[in-house]
Every structure is written in C-alpha cells, then in structure tokens.
Amino acid sequence: MKLQNKVVVITGATRGIGRAVAEACVGEGAKVIICSRRQEAVSGVIDALAEQGLPLTGIAADVSAPKDLERLLNCAIGVGGRVDVWVNNAGLSGGSWYLHEMSADAVAEIVGVNLTGVLQACRLVIPHFIERGGGVLINLSGKGGRGDPSPYTTTYAATKAAVASLTRSLAKEYRDYRVSIHAVVPGMVATEMLTKAAFSAKLAHRAEMLPYALNAFGVPIDVVARKFVDVIAQEPGRATGKVYSFLSAGRLVRGVALMAYYAATGKMRGGM
C-alpha cells in the first residue's frame, strides 16, 4: 500500500473531496484523522467507514480558530505518535454573487476558513515536521488560484490565489528543511460545495449553465482522490513548491469543444 503507516490529517473531510481523499488514504494503509465543524458529521463519517472496514478518527474543529487547530494536531499526535502529512482541504465557496450583495460576515467567514485557517495550520504544522525530520503539507487552491479573473466568486478566488502564493513562499522559506509544501487545484468536481451553491437572483442563468460546465470540465471525484494519494505518498523534501492541477490536457481540450458546441446550439447563454 502506498501510504502504509503514514499519519495523515485532512481538514474538512466529512464530505466532498475531503471525504473521498480520506477514504482513499485509509484504503492505502494510512492512519487518517479528519475534522469538521460539526461533531455529528465527523461521527457519521467514522461510523460509515468503519462499516466498510476503513477505520479512521477525527474531532470537531473550526479551522479558522487557532485553538481548534492545536487540538486537531494534538489529537493526531495522540493517535499516530506524529503527523506525516497535513492536508488543508477545508473550504467555503460562498456561491455566486456580486461582491456588493455579500454581507461583511460572509466575506470574513470565507477568508477565515480558506486563507487564515490555512496560514494558521501551516504555522502550527511546519515546526512539527521540522522537529521530526520531515513532512508533506498540501494546501487546496482552486478557481482563480493563478490570479486569473473569477467574477461573481471574487472572495473565493482571492483566497485561492493567496493560497497558491503562500504555498510557493513557504516552499522557499523552508527549502533547507526536509519539508514538501504543495498546492493542489482539483478542478471542477461535482460535490455539494458546487452543486448546492447559492446564486444571486441576478445570476440565476449561471445556475442553469452549471451542469453543462460540469459535463465539459468536471473531474471525477475518484480521479481526484487517486491523484491526491500520489501527491501524499511522495518522499518529504524531494520536491516542494509545486501547484498540481488535476484537470488533464485532454479533458481541457474536450471541455472547450463541448462548451463551444453548447454555445453554438443555444444551450448556454453567456459564459460561466
């Protein structure tokens, strides 16, 4: 097994990509510790996977709260004696809105989870990796992560661009240690975060176009999980500062052609 005896922490892992990656890691022999803001969600995943013979542990933790991150790190050390891999997966999309339609609290919550939480986790985990002689740290980037425009998801995209930047900066900052720090851009994945996202009334047409965009560019969640395992399995310190994209060139070309077809046939109005 690729991850035999590795201790892996995955934040926000009770649904979507995080849960799929957790299942894949347990299946490859890792000891996995998950978290979510709701204990009942954590317990539900633990019970469901136990029935499949895939044991893992976890606690309730809000990644935007430093004390919760400390509890999560201590829990993982208590379970596995150490942490080999930490995945900053927890994130909020906020849906599709004009920025002026969003409340100050909504903006602060997205930034708190997607960016501040990642920074605080890195601040805590990197010293642990240095002390024990190495480790792998993976941050989730996403749409807008390259700094490209992402209208109507401006706050989300800004946090993901910042995550890509902090990943590259930290990789250079700690290049003399046996620590690998990477970012992952999984691509469009049909999870609740995307399919159940809220849309402004002014952007209702974007909700109608979402199924077409997913059909064109969507990356199957099992593919994402397998590729994640490969990144997690790497030897610490061999490479650092990479931004992995899980949208293959072939899928991208196919997607562009499909979107052109949808536009030409009138199935889509405007762009995503």
C-alpha positions in Angstrom: 0.0 0.0 0.0 1.2 3.5 -1.0 0.6 5.1 2.4 1.3 2.2 4.8 1.8 3.5 8.4 1.6 7.2 7.3 -0.3 9.5 9.6 -2.5 11.9 7.6 -4.6 14.8 8.7 -7.3 16.1 6.4 -9.4 19.1 7.4 -13.0 19.5 6.2 -13.2 15.8 5.4 -16.8 14.8 6.2 -18.0 15.3 2.6 -16.9 16.1 -0.9 -13.3 15.9 -1.9 -12.0 15.7 1.7 -14.1 12.6 2.4 -13.1 10.9 -0.9 -9.4 11.6 -0.2 -9.8 10.3 3.4 -11.3 7.1 2.2 -8.6 6.6 -0.4 -5.9 7.2 2.1 -7.3 4.7 4.6 -7.6 2.2 1.7 -3.9 2.7 1.1 -2.9 1.9 4.7 -2.8 5.4 6.2 -3.9 6.4 9.7 -6.3 9.2 8.9 -7.5 12.0 11.2 -10.3 14.2 9.9 -12.2 17.2 11.2 -15.3 19.2 10.5 -17.1 22.0 12.4 -19.9 19.6 13.5 -19.1 16.6 15.6 -22.2 14.7 14.3 -20.7 15.0 10.8 -17.4 13.6 12.0 -19.0 10.8 13.9 -21.2 9.9 10.9 -18.2 9.5 8.6 -16.3 7.5 11.2 -19.2 5.1 11.6 -19.9 4.8 7.9 -16.3 4.0 7.0 -16.0 1.6 9.9 -18.8 -0.5 8.4 -16.6 -0.7 5.2 -13.6 -1.8 7.2 -11.9 1.6 6.8 -11.1 2.9 10.3 -10.3 6.5 10.9 -10.6 9.0 13.7 -11.5 12.7 14.0 -12.8 15.6 16.0 -14.9 18.7 15.6 -12.7 21.6 14.8 -13.1 25.0 13.2 -10.0 25.6 11.1 -10.5 29.4 11.4 -9.9 29.0 15.2 -6.2 28.5 16.1 -7.0 26.7 19.3 -9.1 24.2 17.4 -6.2 23.6 15.0 -4.0 23.0 18.0 -6.4 20.4 19.3 -6.5 18.7 15.9 -2.7 18.5 15.8 -2.5 17.1 19.3 -5.3 14.6 18.5 -3.3 13.4 15.5 -0.1 13.0 17.5 -2.0 11.1 20.2 -3.4 8.7 17.6 -0.4 8.2 15.4 2.5 9.5 17.5 3.3 12.1 14.8 1.9 13.7 11.7 3.5 12.8 8.3 1.1 14.6 6.0 -1.3 17.5 6.6 -3.9 18.4 4.0 -5.6 21.9 4.3 -8.7 20.9 2.5 -11.5 22.7 4.4 -13.0 25.5 2.4 -16.1 27.6 1.6 -17.2 28.7 -1.8 -19.8 31.3 -0.9 -21.7 30.7 -4.1 -22.0 33.2 -7.0 -22.7 36.8 -6.1 -21.8 40.3 -7.0 -19.4 41.4 -4.2 -21.7 44.2 -3.0 -24.5 41.7 -2.4 -22.5 39.8 0.1 -22.5 40.7 3.8 -19.3 41.6 5.7 -19.8 38.4 7.8 -20.0 36.2 4.7 -16.8 37.7 3.3 -15.0 37.3 6.6 -16.1 33.7 7.0 -14.8 32.7 3.6 -11.4 34.4 4.2 -11.2 33.0 7.7 -11.6 29.4 6.5 -10.0 29.5 3.1 -7.0 31.7 3.9 -6.5 32.5 7.6 -7.2 28.9 8.6 -4.6 27.6 6.1 -2.0 30.1 7.3 -2.6 29.2 10.9 -2.4 25.5 10.2 0.9 25.9 8.3 2.3 28.0 11.2 1.5 25.1 13.6 2.4 22.1 11.5 5.7 23.1 9.9 7.6 23.2 13.2 6.3 19.7 13.9 7.6 18.5 10.6 11.0 20.1 11.2 11.2 18.6 14.7 10.5 15.1 13.4 12.7 15.4 10.3 10.2 15.9 7.5 6.7 16.0 6.3 4.3 16.8 3.5 1.9 19.8 3.6 -0.8 20.2 0.9 -2.9 23.3 0.5 -6.1 23.4 -1.6 -6.2 26.1 -4.2 -8.9 26.3 -6.8 -10.6 28.6 -9.3 -8.8 31.9 -9.5 -5.7 30.3 -8.0 -3.4 31.5 -10.8 -4.6 35.1 -10.4 -7.0 34.9 -13.3 -10.3 36.7 -13.2 -13.2 34.9 -11.5 -16.2 37.2 -11.5 -19.0 36.5 -9.1 -16.8 34.3 -6.9 -14.3 37.1 -6.2 -13.8 36.4 -2.5 -13.3 32.7 -3.0 -10.9 33.3 -5.9 -8.9 35.8 -4.0 -8.3 33.3 -1.2 -7.3 30.6 -3.6 -4.8 32.9 -5.3 -3.4 33.8 -1.9 -3.1 30.1 -1.0 -1.1 29.5 -4.2 1.1 32.4 -3.3 1.7 31.4 0.3 2.4 27.8 -0.8 5.2 29.0 -3.1 6.5 31.4 -0.5 6.6 28.8 2.3 8.2 26.3 0.0 11.2 28.7 -0.5 11.1 29.8 3.2 11.6 26.2 4.3 13.6 24.8 1.4 16.5 23.9 3.6 14.4 21.5 5.6 13.0 18.1 4.6 9.5 19.5 4.2 7.5 19.4 1.0 4.8 22.2 0.6 2.5 22.0 -2.3 -0.8 23.3 -3.6 -3.5 21.3 -5.4 -6.1 22.6 -7.9 -8.5 19.7 -8.2 -10.7 21.3 -11.0 -14.5 21.3 -11.2 -15.8 18.4 -9.1 -19.5 17.6 -8.7 -19.6 17.9 -4.9 -22.2 19.7 -2.7 -19.9 22.7 -2.4 -20.5 23.3 -6.1 -23.9 21.7 -7.0 -25.7 23.2 -4.0 -24.0 26.6 -4.0 -26.3 29.6 -3.7 -26.7 32.0 -6.6 -27.7 35.6 -6.6 -31.1 36.2 -8.3 -29.2 38.3 -10.9 -27.1 35.3 -11.7 -29.7 32.6 -12.0 -28.6 31.8 -15.6 -25.3 30.7 -14.2 -27.0 28.0 -12.1 -28.7 26.8 -15.3 -25.3 26.6 -17.0 -23.5 24.7 -14.2 -24.5 21.2 -15.4 -23.1 21.9 -18.9 -19.8 23.2 -17.4 -19.5 20.2 -15.1 -20.1 17.8 -18.1 -17.5 19.7 -20.1 -14.7 20.2 -17.5 -15.7 18.1 -14.4 -13.0 15.9 -12.9 -14.5 12.6 -11.4 -14.0 12.6 -7.7 -12.4 9.1 -7.7 -9.8 10.5 -10.1 -9.2 13.4 -7.7 -8.8 11.0 -4.8 -6.3 8.8 -6.6 -4.2 11.7 -7.7 -4.2 13.1 -4.2 -2.9 9.8 -2.9 0.1 10.1 -5.3 0.9 13.6 -4.0 0.5 12.5 -0.4 2.7 9.4 -1.0 5.8 11.4 -2.1 9.0 11.4 -0.1 9.3 14.6 2.0 11.8 17.1 0.7 12.3 15.6 -2.7 10.2 18.3 -4.3 8.5 21.4 -3.0 6.5 24.4 -4.1 4.5 22.7 -6.9 1.0 23.5 -7.8 -0.7 20.3 -9.0 -3.7 20.6 -11.4 -5.9 17.6 -11.8 -7.6 18.8 -14.9 -5.8 16.9 -17.7 -4.9 18.5 -21.0 -7.2 16.0 -22.8 -10.1 16.8 -20.6 -9.5 20.5 -21.1 -9.5 20.3 -24.9 -12.7 18.2 -24.7 -14.3 20.7 -22.4 -13.5 23.7 -24.6 -15.0 21.8 -27.6 -18.1 20.9 -25.7 -18.6 24.4 -24.4 -18.4 25.8 -27.9 -21.0 23.2 -29.0 -23.3 24.2 -26.1 -22.9 27.9 -27.1 -23.5 27.3 -30.8 -26.7 25.2 -30.2 -28.1 27.8 -27.8 -28.0 25.5 -24.7 -25.9 28.0 -22.8 -26.3 31.8 -22.6 -23.1 33.7 -21.9 -20.2 32.2 -20.0 -19.5 30.8 -16.6 
